[in-house]
Amino acid sequence: MAHILIVDDDDAFRESLAETLGDLGHVVAQAGSGHDALARLAGDERVDCMFLDIRMPDLSGIEVLERLRAMPTREALPVVVLTAFATSDNTIHAMRLGAFEHLTKPVGRDAIASLLGKIEASNRGATGAALQASNEEAGDTGTPRLLGNSEALRDAQKQIGRAAATDSTVLITGETGTGKEVAARVLHDASRRRHGPFVAINCAAIPAELLESELFGHAKGAFTGAVTQRSGRIADANGGTLFLDEIGDLPLPMQAKLLRVIQERALTPVGSNASVAIDVRIVAATHRDLSAEVAARTFREDLFYRLNVIPIHLPPLRDRPDDILPLAAHFLAAATHLAGPARTLSGDAERRLLAYAWPGNVRELKNAMERVAALARGPLVTADDLAFLNAPRAGTSEIPTALLDLPLPQAIEWLERAAIERALQQTVGNRAEAARRLGISRQSLYTKMAAYKLG
């Protein structure tokens, strides 16, 4: 039996939740405002858990949570944040402040019972120092934002909020175009390192022979053309966050050197014998399945475990159908705000957007809305204006003309997936024969199937 405080200005919802909690055998107290809740919590009243609404007229739930974390006797109190309108910002901020969970109303009886069981079983021994660090204000830069309120994306937002309260290494996975760099920037901006630099480097975009110098820097005269000393991107991120995009494309020799940097928190520039101490948080990202790459011996197992301390997966847009139309409206409004007349989506345009597979994910949707904003024939966007979205749903092998509008890496990825699916269909799942038809080894086929989550 737990003593639970419900804080919500909606009398009907508060009474209903109190009744449910009482039926589950718990002792319930109620507060109709943030000030009322803080007054109760300032005393010695027993409170084992708190359900806290995020939108209240006097103090917001976030403000109540911030003040709660400053109370020495309440700093570890499990708090379940409730909202009728979840946003990326309030989800991440709530989790960063140590909320146990962030739920959207209404909340079912079974979900409440399950959640309370998790709270009772959880380790509540967070240190005061960690909570104090997580209690710093996050600030509001306006950008970047990880847009979307679907359950699939909110799970990722919660993980980002929790990770922001730590300094641990993070590995962000997801298909091309899902917003991995945006997620990394959101994480940086919500963390205690937000006043430090955010340095991003694409490991797949730099030639292997230049990568070591780019990352670690070099001494003057280290090689032909090194006329001055250079610090390198890792050192440039000192005090902040280093974002290593497409970490799965890092050559094996560089993987070993990066592992040493992570372990020793120091680096040695090319052509130098001096070790340079660094203070950076590493956030890596990849569209590849690194566990499959480890099995194929193309990625170091020890580096994988060093990077995969806090894993965050961004779901593909096809798994977030509830986000497609809000995102489309947002991107369309943003594009028309910059240039051109205001435009809105017609019903048939919305149906076409929902029927499309979005192989390029959020990035492709954003590009499509920018194209529509520039080329639509009237203020109401019709299905005809979206005729270029004629790609089939995932699982079919027809090549869409929309591929011509995608960046080359995305187009190649889509074609690889389609070719593998077609080969497997034609061979009735015989992987050895499929690999032969594709002209690749069976191990390469297994690696690509794992990366694309096929079979």
Order of alpha helices (4+ residues) and beta strands (2+ residues): beta-alpha-beta-alpha-beta-alpha-beta-alpha-beta-alpha-alpha-alpha-beta-alpha-beta-alpha-alpha-beta-alpha-beta-beta-beta-alpha-alpha-beta-alpha-beta-alpha-alpha-beta-alpha-alpha-alpha
